[in-house]
């Protein structure tokens, strides 16, 4: 009798744990997402090897008049403090999914959640790097006479579109908020969690513009791509 009751209790606990886990992994899907992300990153680096830096003559020929009006203000900025701040906040946002491990339910499913978050990072990084290599848009500081020529002559100076700092920050923040919400669908903290998820990449994007690294359009597109990736990849894994 005791054995039967114990078996029943274990079955109930197992079913409850399964019900609380909103995600599942499927081999073919994970291979496509993770493999596609790795392949995209690899292709982008191969393309970068053949990407020449701007020459002084090409830089001198750049005309602000060819930039959309709403983007032109970014050419007036080149703040080292803003660039440093964006780097710090970017690294913080990239690690923010680790906060999910403070939740016992997520820790129980750490391997599954880790795969989901890893795929968010890989897919977003691939989309970002491949787009940069295809667009080759000059960064705003190339139009700024106050920026040093040595920085303008680097290959990275033609990687403005779209903002990788913003897209990665948005991807990891939105993925964290999405995963947390899927584990706590009725929590009263959801507005605060989603406000933070949107606010952090928005600040990163602002700092990238202040630092002369990106135009407003770079930041908007980066935010949109990162947010979409952070939402859609976990959603694909829903039971």
Secondary structure, DSSP 8 states (H G I E B T S, - for coil): -HHHHHHHHHHHHHHHHHHH--B---HHHHHHHHHHHHHHHHHHHHHHHT-----HHHHHT--GGGS-GGGGGGGG---HHHHHHHHHHHHHHHTGGGGGGGSHHHHHTHHHHHHHHHHHHHHHHHHHHHHHHHH----GGGG-TTS-HHHHTSGGGG--SS-HHHHHHHHHHHHHHHHHHHH-TT-TTHHHHHHHHHHHHHHHHHHHHHTTS--HHHHHHHHHHHHHHHHHHHHHTB-
